[in-house]
Amino acid sequence: MDAVAEEAVRARAEQQTHFDSLDAKAGVAVGFAGVLVAVAPDVGNLSQDLGRLLAVIAAVLGLLAAWPRLQPIPEMKLVRAKFLTSEATFTKVSLLDLRVAMIERASRVLAIKARLLQGASAALTSSILLIGIGRGVG
């Protein structure tokens, strides 16, 4: 059981690193999308107009990906009160179950953040292409 508990702690730490990485990438996407909206010429060119719209969509998706989400953290006073008089093995198993539940919930949140970031990247790529095409045509 100790090996499983150690693995749960390691997995939770890896998840935190993944959260930080996705948040940083989302910030870059938002910033880059903002620059594209600001610098794309406003000439009434359909391609550039669509490119700017996609840049705005990329920014919104990036913001949603970076939106702070509460990660489950056990209330230590409640944990202490609940398990203070419990048998050690029961306490270890209960805390391991709690860690596993937190890891599963965080995995779902990470998957959502990653999908939003993928959408932002696709919109940003399309935006760049459309603005480039519009500049070449306009």
Secondary structure, DSSP 4 states (H G I P E B T S, - for coil): -HHHHHHHHHHHHHHHHHHHHHHHHHHHHHHHHHHHHHHS--S--HHHHHHHHHHHHHHHHHHHHHS--PPP---HHHHHHHHTTS-HHHHHHHHHHHHHHHHHHHHHHHHHHHHHHHHHHHHHHHHHHHHHHHHHH-
